[in-house]
Amino acid sequence: MATADAPASVRQAVAADADAIADVGIRSWEATYRGIVPDAALGEWMDGNHQAWHDAFANRPPDSPGRVWVADVDGRVVGYATTTPAKDNWLPPPEGAGEITNLYLDPAVIGQGVGRLLYDHSVADLGARGFDPLLVWAFRDNHRAVAFYERMGLAIDVPDHAWVLAGVPCPIVRFRGALAPPAGR
């Protein structure tokens, strides 16, 4: 856990972090998505997560526009986020948009500022790369995530969409916010 003696820090992930990132994702999904994501889809995600992260690092070109960030406490990964040019998985994004495509925490550190630290770092990364606006998709029924992104100042601009998982439409919402350009631009 992040404490006053051992605060979390954020760094760019490396291939050696793949298993730790996968473990955080699995613990987070288990704690958050039961009842939101169909069990069949959730089980598939969990079963394949370690291999998916190893493949992602093995297949990532050095100049990849997608970046993976980890929150670290005393050498232990306790959360991760990914930033990328906005994707069109569900709807075409606005021109020039950047996206936080994942932000997951070990449930043991929720409420300790680690999510905010990862969010702020991700926003700074996207802003420094000239993206604007910021987009984030979340499951509508993930009330903790919805409240978090609203506290961060984002507004829902797509309130009614669905991601079909295991044949079940799962409601998702898209958040949007401005990314301030870096100082001096």
PLY file of the C-alpha trace (Angstrom):
ply
format ascii 1.0
element vertex 185
property float x
property float y
property float z
element edge 184
property int vertex1
property int vertex2
end_header
0.00 0.00 0.00
1.03 3.59 -0.53
1.89 5.20 2.78
3.51 8.40 3.95
6.77 6.44 4.28
6.43 4.77 0.87
4.48 6.97 -1.54
3.62 5.69 -4.98
5.56 6.87 -8.00
4.76 6.50 -11.69
7.16 5.21 -14.32
6.94 3.82 -17.81
6.37 0.08 -17.73
8.90 -2.40 -19.07
8.49 -5.99 -20.25
9.54 -7.29 -16.82
6.36 -5.67 -15.41
4.02 -7.82 -17.55
3.08 -10.33 -14.84
2.64 -7.65 -12.16
0.42 -5.60 -14.49
-1.62 -8.71 -15.33
-2.03 -9.53 -11.63
-3.25 -6.00 -10.83
-5.71 -6.21 -13.72
-7.10 -9.55 -12.56
-7.52 -8.39 -8.93
-9.12 -5.15 -10.09
-11.53 -6.82 -12.52
-12.53 -9.43 -9.94
-13.30 -6.71 -7.39
-15.04 -4.39 -9.84
-16.65 -6.16 -12.78
-18.64 -9.06 -11.29
-22.23 -8.27 -12.22
-21.15 -5.66 -14.80
-19.30 -7.89 -17.26
-20.69 -11.36 -18.08
-18.82 -14.08 -16.19
-17.82 -15.80 -19.46
-16.11 -12.65 -20.77
-14.56 -11.84 -17.41
-13.17 -15.36 -17.10
-11.71 -15.15 -20.60
-10.04 -11.82 -19.79
-8.56 -13.20 -16.57
-7.40 -16.46 -18.11
-5.61 -14.69 -20.97
-4.33 -11.59 -19.20
-0.77 -12.76 -18.45
-0.20 -13.91 -22.02
-1.84 -10.76 -23.42
0.56 -8.50 -21.48
3.60 -10.57 -22.43
2.50 -10.42 -26.08
1.85 -6.68 -25.85
5.39 -6.00 -24.67
6.96 -8.48 -27.10
5.12 -6.99 -30.07
5.39 -3.30 -29.13
7.53 -1.35 -31.59
9.98 1.10 -29.99
8.09 4.06 -31.48
4.63 2.84 -30.41
2.23 5.70 -29.70
0.66 3.56 -26.96
2.35 3.92 -23.59
1.99 1.87 -20.41
2.53 3.51 -17.03
2.78 1.74 -13.68
2.31 3.02 -10.16
5.03 1.56 -8.01
5.36 1.39 -4.23
8.66 0.05 -2.92
9.26 -1.85 -6.17
5.77 -3.35 -6.26
3.34 -2.49 -9.08
0.02 -1.39 -7.52
-1.69 0.11 -10.56
-1.35 0.85 -14.25
-2.68 3.12 -16.96
-2.30 3.22 -20.72
-2.30 6.26 -22.99
-2.69 6.33 -26.75
-4.09 8.31 -29.64
-7.87 7.89 -29.31
-9.19 4.66 -30.77
-12.33 4.04 -32.79
-13.32 0.77 -31.11
-16.90 1.96 -30.57
-17.25 5.37 -32.21
-14.97 7.61 -34.26
-13.08 9.91 -31.87
-12.84 13.67 -32.29
-9.89 14.86 -34.38
-6.66 15.01 -32.36
-8.04 13.19 -29.31
-5.91 11.22 -26.88
-7.26 8.44 -24.72
-6.64 6.78 -21.39
-7.53 3.22 -22.39
-6.91 1.56 -19.02
-6.60 2.75 -15.45
-6.64 -0.08 -12.92
-5.56 -0.32 -9.30
-4.88 -3.11 -6.89
-8.01 -2.97 -4.70
-5.76 -2.63 -1.62
-4.67 0.89 -2.69
-8.03 2.35 -3.69
-8.60 5.62 -1.86
-4.89 6.31 -1.30
-4.34 8.72 -4.19
-2.74 6.19 -6.55
-5.54 6.47 -9.12
-5.23 10.25 -9.12
-1.45 9.97 -9.51
-1.81 7.66 -12.54
-4.57 9.83 -14.01
-2.54 13.04 -13.63
0.52 11.38 -15.17
-1.54 10.05 -18.09
-3.13 13.45 -18.72
0.30 15.11 -18.64
1.66 12.54 -21.12
-1.19 13.07 -23.57
-1.06 16.85 -23.22
2.71 16.91 -23.77
2.21 14.95 -26.98
-0.28 17.56 -28.22
-3.49 15.56 -27.95
-6.76 17.35 -27.28
-9.41 16.48 -26.19
-9.02 13.66 -23.66
-11.33 10.64 -23.94
-12.00 7.83 -21.47
-14.53 5.00 -21.83
-15.98 3.28 -18.74
-18.71 0.82 -17.96
-21.77 2.87 -17.03
-22.45 0.63 -14.03
-18.91 0.98 -12.66
-20.05 3.70 -10.29
-16.63 4.15 -8.67
-15.00 4.85 -12.07
-17.82 7.14 -13.18
-17.55 9.17 -9.96
-13.73 9.30 -10.26
-13.74 10.67 -13.80
-16.42 13.20 -12.89
-14.26 14.34 -9.94
-11.39 14.75 -12.40
-13.55 17.25 -14.29
-14.54 15.07 -17.24
-18.08 15.09 -18.59
-19.98 12.28 -20.26
-20.41 13.12 -23.93
-21.66 9.67 -25.06
-24.15 8.51 -22.44
-25.68 5.52 -24.17
-23.49 3.00 -25.93
-22.82 -0.69 -25.41
-19.93 -3.11 -25.64
-21.25 -6.56 -26.49
-19.40 -9.13 -24.38
-20.26 -12.84 -24.49
-23.38 -11.87 -26.45
-24.55 -9.44 -23.75
-24.75 -5.66 -24.35
-22.83 -3.99 -21.51
-23.59 -0.25 -21.24
-20.56 2.03 -21.57
-20.16 5.80 -21.44
-17.52 8.05 -22.91
-15.98 10.88 -20.93
-14.42 13.90 -22.56
-12.32 16.76 -21.27
-9.87 19.37 -22.49
-6.14 18.73 -22.39
-4.17 21.86 -21.66
-1.20 22.38 -23.98
2.22 22.21 -22.34
3.65 25.50 -21.03
5.22 27.62 -23.72
3.03 26.40 -26.58
0 1
1 2
2 3
3 4
4 5
5 6
6 7
7 8
8 9
9 10
10 11
11 12
12 13
13 14
14 15
15 16
16 17
17 18
18 19
19 20
20 21
21 22
22 23
23 24
24 25
25 26
26 27
27 28
28 29
29 30
30 31
31 32
32 33
33 34
34 35
35 36
36 37
37 38
38 39
39 40
40 41
41 42
42 43
43 44
44 45
45 46
46 47
47 48
48 49
49 50
50 51
51 52
52 53
53 54
54 55
55 56
56 57
57 58
58 59
59 60
60 61
61 62
62 63
63 64
64 65
65 66
66 67
67 68
68 69
69 70
70 71
71 72
72 73
73 74
74 75
75 76
76 77
77 78
78 79
79 80
80 81
81 82
82 83
83 84
84 85
85 86
86 87
87 88
88 89
89 90
90 91
91 92
92 93
93 94
94 95
95 96
96 97
97 98
98 99
99 100
100 101
101 102
102 103
103 104
104 105
105 106
106 107
107 108
108 109
109 110
110 111
111 112
112 113
113 114
114 115
115 116
116 117
117 118
118 119
119 120
120 121
121 122
122 123
123 124
124 125
125 126
126 127
127 128
128 129
129 130
130 131
131 132
132 133
133 134
134 135
135 136
136 137
137 138
138 139
139 140
140 141
141 142
142 143
143 144
144 145
145 146
146 147
147 148
148 149
149 150
150 151
151 152
152 153
153 154
154 155
155 156
156 157
157 158
158 159
159 160
160 161
161 162
162 163
163 164
164 165
165 166
166 167
167 168
168 169
169 170
170 171
171 172
172 173
173 174
174 175
175 176
176 177
177 178
178 179
179 180
180 181
181 182
182 183
183 184
